[in-house]
Amino acid sequence: MNPTTTISNRFSVNAQKVLNKRYLTRGEDGKPIETIEGLFRRVASAIAAAENSYPNSKYNAEELEPLFYKIMTDLDFLPNSPTLMNAGKKLGQLSACFVLPVDDSMEGIFDAVKNAAIIHKSGGGTGFSFSRLRPANDLVSSTKGVSSGPISFMKVFNIATETIKQGGTRRGANMGILRVDHPDILEFITAKENNDELTNFNLSVAITDKFMEALEHDAEYDLVNPRSGETVGSLKASKVFFMIIERAWRNGEPGIVFIDRINRFQPTPAIGKIESTNPCGEQPLLPYEACNLGSINLANFIIEKKNKTVIDFDRLKECINISVRFLDNVIDVNKYPIPEIDKMTRANRKIGLGVMGWADLLIKMGVPYDSEKAIELADQVMGFVKRESWSASQELAKERGAFPNYDKSIFAEKRIQPLRNATVTTIAPTGTISLIAGCSSGIEPLFAIAYEKHVMDNDKLLEVHNDFVKVARENNFYSKELMERVAHQGNLNGISEIPEHIARIFVTSHNISPEWHIRMQAAFQKHTDNAVSKTVNFPFDATKKDIETVFRLAHQLECKGVTVYRDGSRDAQVLNVAGTKKADRTKDSSPMLLARSRPERTFGVTERAKIGCGNLYVTVNSDEKGICEVFTSLGRNGGCPSQSEATARLISMALRAGIDVQEIIDQLKGIRCMSTLKREGTMAGGMRVLSCPDAIGKAIEQYNLTAQGFFGKLNVIKSENQKDQKKDLMIDVTSQDMGHCPECGEKLENESGCVICKYCGYSKCG
């Protein structure tokens, strides 16, 4: 290619804007000093330079550089953002994913804080497991005091992250994980009840095999103090499971990772156990390990052959080979932020080649996302990517040698031909690089068919999916008015002008039932070394049962984790459902609420809590319609019986008036009283209590979870009659407005635990 040939016209207007704002090298005045062509030549040159270190390579750096340049500028493959931003620069930190250990000592905790700050400054995200930390109120022998527990230290990490911007463009993201058998697990599950807490964290519960067995048998499971290894209590698995479901339904967190399954499939168990993942969950890593990612744009490999739309597997194979070499070279030229990461990463040489543009590929081939044919195609395509990626890694091992820890790996144990890389494939979210490539994100379905973009003077610029415009013109139903209607709705529901078979192909995320989301994730996970980043996006009207269905099915189909998000479930967001904003639904436009009469007969439980005034007894009662009343009484030590009685009466009235019990719980929990804090208030199971109202809220919550109980075993739906039942989960959402970008004001989307703006490239995880 002639060096002066421009490539800018290959990129959309939005892609050029994002590259200009976030990726191009800037001068001292803050203005870009390189072109888009210059960016990709810088990256290609820097990564190709590693080739000259290997005398047995089939290429030299000069031969390889144009190949790297071509796969990037043809938009066939793009590496993760830190590589595009930093390759060939002084900083030189090219990895997106890191996991740091958090040891159970003050030195270990603050070493992790320091290392995380260094990583975030260099443009990476960090994952932590806080499962090694002793629980709240546990003994600290050095000071003869008690520990504050993992959640309190997570807040320290969050504050540190808040102060650091990555290259001046965004804040870093964290993953926080706690094992389900940690004594503080209930506090962890509810740690983000307030959406202003832990804002730079995604949270996931590490689910164990023992927990799932207890859940299956409606039994209790043990809680283990990580300091001593001793069993210190137990919880009903179904109660904890429903609590996770409740919070995930409320605001999307926590997600879950199946930690024992992850470790069963990890390649180097002799080196250590995996405790955490990167911020979006697709990259499980050992402590002090990093991984660099890249994705192939599958939509670019569709061709017409004998009047049939097919995948060009020959060209895809070539791209896979070059991409694996590219990512392996990144390991060599990378400047790692701390020595421990340098050592561990070079010892295992993990890379994560994935895909993007999956929804676009299906559309081009005329295959609905939620269909058996799509699942079969996913199995075929990712199976091909896995086989060819491994083959490419094995060829690199012949040229360069296997990864140093190969002899301690499962590959050596199973006598598998040496690989250059301990892992090769990962399905990442690709939010910003898919925007640059002009394709759909990762393996997610389309979020919307069309958007209205706001420009100057309140004008609106219509942006419609290119393939939909093409199909509309070919089938003679294109009109500007129709496109505006589609943009207003975001999907094709109920538009009679559009043939049904075309509407099926252009199905959007919220019109895909939960089972299909998980089945697609499972099809890709089957052929992925690491994990799959995928969010099951639910409409606002989705139920907790829908969330439960997804969690159970994810485990049943052998996914390594799952994340869900129900639109409008976070306070800061505005959602349009059937033309009505969330805010409109909460207006006081209905008649005044009246409490129903107290029932003649109730049943319930009484919880005892130790508060500053002594013992508080909280009785929670139900009838056939649910929780209907709360009573309180204080022990002989006195206190404020009139205030607690008044609180209980008002709660009872609210419950019988139909106020959501979780809203009441959320209002009560977290209220503090100094007398209770000084005396370290507790209730059953060692749960910490902050005040009388806090104790009442927690007592109601515990009863609510127990009453909901065990939902029963879920079986995969296969029969035709059951397939019809799936339609009940498909709710007509005429617009999916995820809130607005703080930088450009356009609509945001939620992908794989991250919020992203498709117009300016703003993104935020956590």
C-alpha positions in Angstrom: 0.0 0.0 0.0 1.3 3.5 -0.9 2.2 5.2 2.4 0.3 8.3 1.3 -2.9 6.5 0.6 -5.6 7.6 3.1 -7.5 5.0 5.1 -9.7 7.4 7.0 -12.7 6.8 4.7 -12.8 3.2 5.9 -13.9 4.5 9.3 -17.3 5.9 10.1 -17.7 9.4 11.3 -18.2 8.2 14.9 -15.1 6.0 14.6 -13.0 8.9 13.4 -14.3 11.0 16.3 -13.5 8.4 18.9 -10.0 7.8 17.5 -9.3 11.5 17.4 -10.6 12.0 21.0 -9.1 9.0 22.7 -6.4 7.2 20.7 -4.3 9.6 18.6 -1.0 10.8 20.1 -1.3 14.4 21.4 1.2 17.2 21.7 1.9 19.4 24.6 -1.1 21.7 23.6 -3.4 18.7 23.8 -4.1 18.5 20.1 -3.5 15.3 18.0 -0.1 15.1 16.4 -0.7 11.9 14.4 -3.2 10.8 11.8 -5.3 7.7 11.9 -2.9 6.1 9.4 -0.1 7.1 11.7 -1.7 5.5 14.7 -2.0 2.1 13.0 1.6 2.3 11.5 2.9 3.1 15.0 1.1 0.1 16.4 2.1 -2.3 13.6 5.7 -1.2 13.7 6.0 -1.6 17.5 4.4 -5.0 17.6 6.3 -6.4 14.6 9.6 -5.4 16.2 9.4 -8.4 18.5 9.8 -10.7 15.5 13.5 -10.0 15.2 14.1 -11.6 18.6 13.3 -15.0 17.1 15.8 -16.3 14.5 13.6 -19.2 13.5 10.6 -17.1 12.6 9.1 -17.3 9.1 9.0 -13.5 9.1 11.2 -10.6 9.9 9.9 -7.3 11.4 9.9 -5.5 8.0 7.8 -8.3 6.4 5.4 -8.5 9.3 4.7 -4.9 9.8 2.5 -4.4 6.6 0.6 -7.6 7.5 -0.2 -6.2 11.0 -1.1 -2.9 9.5 -3.4 -4.5 6.9 -5.5 -6.6 9.3 -6.1 -3.6 11.5 -6.9 -1.0 8.8 -9.0 -3.5 6.9 -10.9 -3.7 10.2 -10.5 -7.5 10.2 -8.8 -7.5 13.6 -8.2 -5.0 16.4 -6.3 -5.4 19.6 -7.5 -4.1 23.0 -7.5 -0.3 23.6 -4.3 -0.1 25.7 -2.3 -1.6 22.7 -3.8 1.0 20.3 -3.2 3.8 22.7 0.3 2.9 24.0 2.2 0.7 21.5 5.3 2.5 20.3 5.1 5.1 23.1 7.2 5.7 26.2 4.5 4.3 28.5 4.3 1.1 26.5 1.7 -0.7 28.7 -0.4 -2.8 26.3 -2.6 -5.1 28.4 -6.2 -4.5 29.4 -6.6 -7.2 32.1 -4.9 -7.7 35.4 -5.6 -9.6 38.6 -3.9 -8.6 41.9 -3.9 -10.6 45.1 -5.3 -9.1 48.3 -3.5 -10.7 51.3 -4.9 -10.8 54.8 -2.6 -8.2 56.3 -2.5 -4.4 56.3 0.7 -4.5 54.2 -0.8 -6.9 51.7 -4.0 -4.8 51.4 -2.2 -1.5 50.8 0.4 -3.1 48.5 -2.6 -4.1 46.3 -4.0 -0.5 46.5 -0.7 0.9 45.4 -0.3 -1.7 42.5 -3.8 -1.1 41.4 -3.1 2.7 41.2 -0.1 2.1 39.0 -2.1 -0.2 36.7 -5.0 2.2 36.4 -2.6 5.0 35.6 -1.2 3.0 32.8 -4.6 2.2 31.3 -5.4 -1.2 32.7 -8.3 -2.6 34.7 -7.9 -4.7 37.8 -9.7 -7.7 39.3 -9.5 -8.6 43.0 -10.7 -11.4 45.2 -11.3 -10.2 48.8 -11.9 -13.8 49.9 -8.6 -14.1 51.8 -9.5 -11.2 54.2 -10.8 -12.2 57.6 -14.5 -11.3 58.2 -15.7 -8.3 60.1 -15.4 -8.5 63.9 -12.8 -11.2 63.7 -9.7 -11.2 65.9 -6.6 -9.1 64.9 -3.9 -10.6 67.1 -1.3 -7.9 66.5 -3.6 -5.1 67.9 -5.9 -7.2 70.1 -8.7 -5.5 68.2 -11.2 -6.7 65.6 -11.1 -6.5 61.8 -13.4 -4.3 59.8 -13.9 -6.9 57.1 -13.5 -7.0 53.3 -16.3 -4.6 52.3 -14.7 -1.8 54.3 -11.4 -2.3 52.5 -13.2 -2.4 49.1 -14.2 1.2 49.8 -10.6 2.1 50.2 -9.8 0.6 46.7 -12.8 2.4 45.3 -11.7 5.8 46.6 -8.2 5.2 45.2 -9.6 4.4 41.8 -11.8 7.5 41.9 -8.7 9.7 42.1 -6.9 8.3 39.0 -7.9 8.9 35.4 -6.4 6.7 32.7 -4.5 8.9 30.4 -6.8 11.7 31.4 -9.8 10.1 29.6 -11.6 7.8 31.9 -11.5 6.2 35.4 -10.2 2.6 35.8 -12.5 -0.3 36.5 -12.3 -3.0 39.1 -13.8 -6.4 39.6 -14.5 -7.3 43.2 -15.1 -11.0 44.0 -16.0 -12.7 47.3 -16.5 -16.4 47.8 -20.0 -17.5 48.6 -18.7 -19.3 51.7 -17.1 -16.2 53.2 -18.7 -15.2 56.5 -19.4 -11.7 55.2 -21.1 -12.8 52.0 -24.5 -11.3 52.9 -23.0 -7.9 53.4 -21.1 -8.3 50.1 -24.3 -9.2 48.1 -26.0 -6.0 49.3 -22.9 -3.8 49.1 -24.2 -1.8 46.1 -27.8 -1.3 47.4 -26.9 2.3 47.2 -25.9 3.1 43.6 -23.5 5.7 44.9 -21.4 3.0 46.7 -18.4 1.2 45.1 -19.0 3.0 41.8 -15.8 1.9 40.3 -16.4 -1.8 41.0 -18.3 -4.6 39.3 -19.2 -7.2 41.9 -19.5 -11.0 41.4 -20.1 -13.8 43.9 -17.7 -16.7 43.5 -20.1 -19.7 43.5 -18.7 -23.0 44.6 -19.7 -26.6 43.7 -20.7 -27.2 47.3 -23.0 -24.2 47.3 -24.8 -25.5 44.1 -25.1 -28.9 45.6 -26.7 -27.4 48.7 -29.0 -25.4 46.5 -30.0 -28.5 44.6 -31.0 -30.2 47.8 -32.5 -27.2 49.6 -29.8 -27.5 52.3 -27.4 -25.4 54.3 -23.8 -24.9 53.4 -20.8 -24.0 55.6 -19.2 -20.5 56.1 -15.5 -20.7 56.5 -13.2 -18.1 58.1 -10.3 -17.7 55.7 -7.9 -16.7 58.5 -8.3 -20.0 60.4 -9.9 -22.3 57.8 -12.5 -23.2 60.4 -16.3 -23.4 59.8 -17.9 -20.6 61.7 -21.5 -20.9 60.7 -23.9 -21.9 57.9 -26.6 -20.5 55.7 -29.5 -21.8 53.7 -28.3 -21.9 50.1 -31.7 -21.0 48.7 -31.8 -18.0 50.9 -28.5 -16.7 49.7 -29.3 -17.5 46.1 -32.5 -15.6 46.2 -30.7 -12.7 47.8 -28.3 -12.6 44.9 -31.2 -12.7 42.5 -33.0 -9.9 44.3 -30.1 -7.6 44.1 -29.3 -8.5 40.5 -32.9 -7.7 39.6 -32.7 -4.4 41.5 -29.6 -3.0 39.8 -27.7 -5.7 37.9 -25.2 -6.6 40.7 -23.8 -8.8 41.8 -23.1 -11.2 38.9 -21.9 -14.7 39.5 -18.8 -16.7 38.5 -18.6 -20.4 39.0 -15.2 -20.4 40.6 -14.7 -24.2 40.9 -15.6 -24.7 37.2 -13.1 -22.0 36.2 -10.3 -23.8 38.2 -11.2 -27.2 36.7 -10.5 -25.8 33.3 -7.5 -23.6 34.0 -4.2 -24.7 32.4 -1.7 -24.3 35.2 -3.2 -25.5 38.5 0.3 -26.4 39.8 1.1 -22.7 39.7 -1.9 -21.5 41.7 -5.6 -21.2 42.0 -7.6 -18.6 40.1 -9.5 -16.3 42.5 -10.7 -13.5 40.3 -11.3 -12.2 36.8 -10.8 -8.9 35.0 -13.5 -6.2 35.4 -15.8 -7.6 32.7 -15.5 -11.2 33.8 -14.2 -12.7 30.5 -10.6 -13.2 31.7 -10.0 -15.4 34.8 -6.4 -14.9 35.8 -3.9 -16.0 38.5 -2.7 -13.4 41.0 -0.2 -11.1 39.3 -1.2 -12.2 35.9 -2.1 -10.0 32.9 -3.6 -10.8 29.5 -3.8 -8.9 26.3 -6.8 -9.3 24.1 -7.9 -8.8 20.5 -10.9 -9.5 18.4 -11.7 -10.6 14.9 -14.6 -8.8 13.1 -16.6 -11.8 11.8 -18.9 -9.6 9.7 -15.9 -8.9 7.4 -15.6 -12.6 6.4 -19.0 -13.0 4.7 -18.9 -13.6 0.9 -21.2 -14.5 -1.9 -20.4 -17.9 -3.4 -22.6 -19.5 -6.1 -25.5 -17.2 -5.2 -25.2 -18.1 -1.5 -24.0 -16.1 1.5 -21.3 -18.0 3.3 -18.3 -17.5 5.6 -14.9 -17.3 4.0 -13.1 -19.7 6.3 -9.9 -19.7 4.2 -9.4 -15.9 4.8 -10.6 -16.3 8.4 -7.8 -18.9 9.0 -5.2 -16.5 7.6 -6.5 -13.7 9.9 -6.4 -16.0 12.9 -2.8 -16.9 12.3 -1.6 -13.3 12.0 -3.7 -12.2 15.0 -2.3 -14.9 17.3 1.3 -13.9 16.2 0.3 -10.3 16.9 -0.9 -11.0 20.4 2.1 -13.2 21.3 4.4 -10.4 20.1 2.5 -7.9 22.4 3.7 -10.0 25.4 7.3 -9.3 24.4 7.2 -5.6 23.7 4.8 -4.9 26.6 6.2 -2.8 29.5 4.5 -4.3 32.6 3.7 -2.0 35.5 5.3 -4.1 38.3 7.9 -6.8 38.3 5.6 -9.6 39.7 3.2 -9.1 36.7 6.1 -9.2 34.2 7.3 -12.5 35.6 4.0 -14.2 35.9 2.7 -13.0 32.5 5.8 -14.1 30.6 5.8 -17.5 32.3 2.3 -18.3 31.1 2.0 -16.1 28.0 -1.8 -16.0 28.0 -3.5 -14.3 25.1 -7.2 -13.9 24.4 -8.2 -13.8 20.8 -12.0 -13.3 20.4 -14.6 -12.2 18.0 -16.9 -9.2 17.4 -19.6 -8.5 14.8 -21.4 -11.8 15.5 -24.9 -10.2 15.3 -23.9 -8.6 12.0 -22.7 -11.9 10.6 -26.1 -13.5 11.5 -28.0 -10.7 9.9 -25.9 -10.9 6.7 -26.6 -14.6 6.6 -30.3 -14.2 7.2 -30.2 -16.1 10.5 -32.2 -14.9 13.6 -30.1 -14.6 16.7 -32.7 -16.6 18.8 -32.8 -19.7 16.6 -31.3 -23.2 16.6 -29.5 -22.4 13.4 -27.7 -19.5 15.1 -26.6 -21.8 18.0 -25.3 -24.4 15.5 -23.5 -21.6 13.6 -21.9 -20.3 16.8 -20.7 -23.8 17.5 -19.2 -24.1 14.0 -17.6 -20.7 13.9 -16.1 -20.6 17.4 -15.0 -24.2 17.1 -13.1 -23.1 14.0 -11.6 -20.1 15.7 -10.5 -22.3 18.7 -8.9 -25.0 16.5 -7.0 -22.6 14.3 -5.9 -20.4 17.2 -4.5 -23.5 19.0 -2.8 -24.6 15.8 -1.3 -21.1 15.3 0.0 -21.2 18.9 1.5 -24.6 18.4 3.3 -23.4 15.3 4.7 -20.5 17.3 5.9 -22.9 19.9 7.9 -24.7 17.2 9.5 -21.4 16.3 9.9 -19.8 19.7 9.4 -22.5 22.3 6.4 -23.3 24.5 5.4 -21.0 27.3 7.8 -21.5 30.2 5.3 -23.1 32.6 4.3 -25.7 30.0 6.0 -28.5 31.9 3.8 -27.7 34.9 0.6 -27.4 32.9 -2.3 -29.8 32.0 -1.0 -29.9 28.4 2.2 -31.6 29.4 0.3 -33.9 31.7 -2.0 -34.9 28.9 0.8 -35.0 26.3 -0.7 -32.3 24.2 1.6 -30.8 21.6 3.3 -27.7 23.2 1.6 -24.4 22.8 3.2 -21.0 22.9 0.4 -19.6 25.1 -1.3 -21.1 28.1 -4.7 -19.7 26.9 -5.5 -18.5 23.4 -9.2 -17.6 23.2 -11.4 -15.1 25.1 -14.7 -13.5 24.2 -14.4 -9.8 25.3 -17.0 -7.1 25.3 -15.2 -5.0 22.6 -17.3 -1.9 23.3 -15.0 0.7 21.9 -13.0 -1.3 19.3 -16.3 -2.6 17.8 -17.3 1.0 17.5 -14.0 1.7 15.6 -14.5 -1.4 13.4 -18.1 -0.4 12.7 -19.6 -3.7 13.8 -21.8 -5.1 16.6 -20.1 -5.7 20.0 -18.7 -9.1 20.9 -21.3 -11.8 20.6 -24.1 -9.5 21.8 -27.3 -9.2 19.8 -28.1 -5.8 18.4 -29.3 -3.4 21.1 -31.3 -1.3 18.7 -31.9 -1.1 14.9 -31.7 2.7 14.8 -30.9 5.7 16.9 -31.7 9.4 16.9 -28.5 11.3 17.5 -28.9 14.8 18.9 -26.9 17.5 17.1 -26.9 21.3 17.2 -30.0 23.4 17.6 -32.0 20.4 18.9 -31.9 18.8 15.5 -31.8 15.0 15.3 -29.6 12.9 13.1 -31.0 9.5 12.2 -28.6 6.6 12.3 -30.0 3.2 11.0 -28.2 -0.1 10.8 -26.7 -0.3 7.3 -27.9 -3.8 6.6 -31.5 -2.9 7.6 -31.4 0.1 5.2 -30.2 -2.2 2.4 -32.8 -4.8 3.1 -35.5 -2.1 3.3 -34.6 -0.7 -0.1 -34.3 -4.1 -1.7 -37.8 -5.1 -0.4 -39.4 -1.7 -1.3 -40.5 -0.7 2.2 -37.8 2.0 2.8 -39.0 5.5 3.8 -37.7 8.2 5.9 -40.8 8.2 8.0 -40.5 4.4 8.7 -36.8 4.8 9.7 -37.8 7.5 12.1 -40.5 5.3 13.6 -37.9 2.5 14.0 -35.5 4.9 15.6 -38.2 6.0 18.1 -38.9 2.4 19.0 -35.4 1.0 18.7 -36.9 -2.3 17.4 -39.4 -3.6 14.7 -42.2 -4.7 17.0 -45.7 -4.1 15.6 -44.6 -2.3 12.4 -46.9 -3.9 9.8 -44.9 -2.6 6.8 -42.0 -4.8 7.6 -42.3 -8.5 6.5 -42.3 -10.9 9.5 -39.3 -12.9 8.2 -37.2 -9.7 8.0 -38.3 -8.6 11.5 -37.2 -12.0 12.8 -33.7 -11.5 11.4 -33.3 -8.0 12.9 -34.3 -9.1 16.4 -33.0 -6.9 19.3 -31.6 -7.7 22.7 -34.8 -7.1 24.7 -37.0 -9.2 22.4 -34.8 -12.3 22.8 -35.9 -14.6 25.7 -33.4 -15.2 28.5 -32.8 -18.9 27.4 -31.5 -17.9 24.0 -29.0 -15.4 25.5 -27.6 -18.1 27.7 -27.6 -20.8 25.1 -25.6 -18.5 22.8 -23.1 -17.7 25.6 -22.8 -21.5 26.3 -22.2 -22.2 22.6 -19.2 -19.9 22.5 -18.0 -20.9 26.0 -17.7 -24.5 24.7 -14.8 -23.4 22.4 -13.3 -20.6 24.6 -10.2 -21.2 26.8 -11.0 -18.3 29.1 -14.5 -17.0 29.5 -17.2 -15.2 27.7 -18.3 -11.6 28.4 -22.0 -11.4 27.8 -24.8 -9.5 29.4 -28.4 -10.8 29.5 -30.2 -7.5 29.0 -33.7 -7.6 30.4 -36.6 -5.1 29.9 -37.8 -3.1 32.9 -40.8 -5.4 33.3 -38.7 -8.6 33.8 -39.3 -10.6 36.9 -37.0 -12.1 39.5 -38.0 -15.5 38.2 -36.5 -14.4 34.8 -33.2 -13.7 36.6 -33.3 -17.0 38.4 -33.9 -18.8 35.1 -30.8 -17.3 33.7 -28.6 -18.0 36.7 -29.7 -21.7 36.8 -29.4 -22.2 33.1 -25.9 -20.7 33.0 -24.8 -23.2 35.6 -26.6 -26.1 33.8 -25.1 -25.2 30.4 -21.6 -24.9 31.8 -21.0 -21.2 31.5 -18.2 -19.8 33.7 -20.3 -16.9 34.9 -23.2 -14.7 34.0 -24.2 -11.0 34.2 -27.7 -9.6 33.9 -29.0 -6.1 33.6 -32.7 -5.0 33.8 -33.2 -1.7 32.0 -34.0 1.2 34.2 -33.0 -0.6 37.4 -30.5 2.0 38.4 -31.7 5.3 39.8 -29.6 7.5 37.5 -31.1 6.0 34.4 -34.2 7.0 32.4 -36.0 4.3 30.5 -38.7 4.5 27.9 -41.1 1.5 28.0 -44.0 1.5 25.6 -43.4 5.3 25.1 -43.5 6.0 28.8 -40.4 7.0 30.8 -39.6 5.4 34.1 -40.0 8.8 35.7 -43.6 9.0 34.4 -44.5 5.6 35.9 -43.5 6.9 39.4 -45.6 10.0 39.3 -48.4 10.2 41.9 -51.2 10.0 39.3 -53.2 7.2 41.0 -55.7 7.5 43.9 -54.4 7.7 47.4 -53.1 4.4 48.8 -55.1 2.8 51.6 -53.9 0.0 53.9 -56.0 -3.1 53.8 -57.3 -4.4 57.1 -55.2 -6.5 59.3 -55.9 -10.2 58.6 -57.5 -12.4 61.3 -54.6 -14.9 61.2 -50.9 -14.5 60.4 -47.8 -16.6 60.7 -44.2 -15.4 61.1 -40.9 -15.4 63.0 -39.2 -13.4 65.6 -35.5 -12.3 65.3 -33.4 -11.1 68.3 -30.9 -8.4 67.7 -28.4 -6.9 70.2 -28.5 -3.1 69.9 -27.1 -0.3 72.0 -30.2 -0.4 74.3 -30.1 -4.1 74.9 -32.0 -6.8 73.1 -34.5 -5.9 70.4 -37.1 -8.5 69.3 -38.5 -8.0 65.8 -41.5 -10.1 64.8 -42.4 -10.3 61.0 -45.7 -11.7 60.1 -47.3 -12.8 56.8 -50.7 -13.9 55.5 -51.6 -15.4 52.1 -50.8 -12.1 50.3 -47.3 -11.7 51.7 -45.6 -9.8 54.6 -48.3 -7.7 56.3 -47.0 -6.5 59.7 -44.0 -6.0 61.9 -43.9 -5.8 65.8 -41.0 -4.8 68.0 -40.3 -5.1 71.7 -37.3 -4.3 73.8 -35.7 -6.3 76.6 -35.5 -5.2 80.2 -32.6 -2.8 79.6 -35.0 -0.2 78.3 -34.3 1.9 75.2 -36.8 3.8 73.0 -39.9 1.5 72.9 -42.2 4.2 71.7 -40.0 5.0 68.7 -39.5 1.4 67.6 -43.2 0.7 68.0 -44.1 3.8 65.9 -41.6 2.6 63.3 -43.2 -0.9 63.2 -46.7 0.5 62.9 -45.8 2.7 60.0 -44.0 -0.3 58.3 -47.1 -2.4 58.8 -49.3 0.2 57.3 -47.0 0.5 54.3 -46.9 -3.2 53.8 -50.7 -3.6 53.8 -51.0 -0.6 51.4 -49.0 -2.5 48.9 -45.6 -0.7 49.1 -42.8 -3.0 47.8 -41.2 -4.7 50.8 -37.7 -4.3 49.3 -38.2 -0.5 49.1 -39.0 -0.5 52.8 -35.9 -2.7 53.5 -33.7 -0.3 51.5 -35.0 2.7 53.5 -34.3 1.1 56.9 -31.0 -0.6 56.3 -27.9 1.5 56.9 -29.4 3.9 59.4 -26.8 4.3 62.2 -27.0 4.8 65.9 -23.8 5.6 67.9 -24.9 3.5 71.0 -25.3 0.4 68.8 -22.1 1.0 66.9 -20.1 1.3 70.1 -21.5 -2.0 71.4 -21.1 -3.7 68.0 -24.7 -4.8 67.5 -25.4 -8.2 66.0 -28.2 -10.5 65.1 -28.6 -14.2 64.1 -25.6 -15.6 62.2 -23.3 -12.8 63.4 -24.8 -10.2 61.0 -23.7 -6.8 62.0 -26.4 -4.3 63.2 -26.0 -0.6 63.0 -29.2 0.6 64.8 -32.8 -0.3 65.7 -34.2 0.6 62.2 -31.3 -1.2 60.6 -32.1 -4.3 62.7 -35.8 -4.1 61.7 -34.9 -3.8 58.0 -32.5 -6.8 58.2 -35.0 -8.9 60.1 -37.6 -8.2 57.4 -35.1 -8.9 54.7 -34.1 -12.3 56.3 -37.7 -13.3 56.6 -38.5 -12.2 53.0 -35.6 -14.3 51.7 -36.7 -17.3 53.7 -40.3 -17.0 52.6 -39.4 -16.8 49.0 -37.3 -20.0 49.5 -36.3 -22.4 47.0 -37.7 -22.0 43.5 -37.2 -25.5 42.3 -35.0 -27.1 39.7 -35.0 -25.7 36.2 -34.8 -28.0 33.2 -33.8 -26.9 29.8 -36.9 -26.2 27.7 -37.0 -28.5 24.7 -40.6 -29.5 23.8 -42.7 -27.5 21.4 -45.2 -26.6 24.1 -42.5 -25.4 26.4 -41.0 -23.4 23.5 -44.3 -21.5 23.3 -44.0 -20.7 27.0 -40.7 -18.9 26.3 -42.7 -16.2 24.5 -44.2 -15.2 27.8 -40.7 -13.8 28.8 -40.5 -11.6 25.6 -41.8 -8.2 26.6 -42.5 -5.5 24.0 -40.1 -2.6 24.8 -40.5 0.3 22.4 -37.3 2.0 23.4 -34.3 1.1 25.4 -32.8 4.3 26.7 -30.0 3.5 29.1 -29.4 7.1 30.2 -27.2 9.7 28.6 -23.5 10.0 28.1 -21.9 12.6 30.6 -19.5 13.7 27.8 -21.7 14.1 24.7 -25.2 13.6 25.9 -26.1 10.7 23.6 -27.8 7.5 24.7 -25.8 4.9 26.6 -25.9 1.1 26.2 -25.0 -1.6 28.7 -22.7 -4.3 27.4 -21.0 -7.0 29.5 -21.0 -5.0 32.7 -19.9 -1.8 31.1 -21.8 1.3 30.0 -20.7 2.6 26.6 -21.6 5.5 24.4 -21.6 4.5 20.7 -21.0 8.1 19.6 -18.0 9.4 21.5 -16.5 6.2 22.9 -17.1 7.0 26.6 -17.2 3.9 28.7 -17.5 3.0 32.3 -17.4 -0.3 34.1 -18.9 -0.8 37.6 
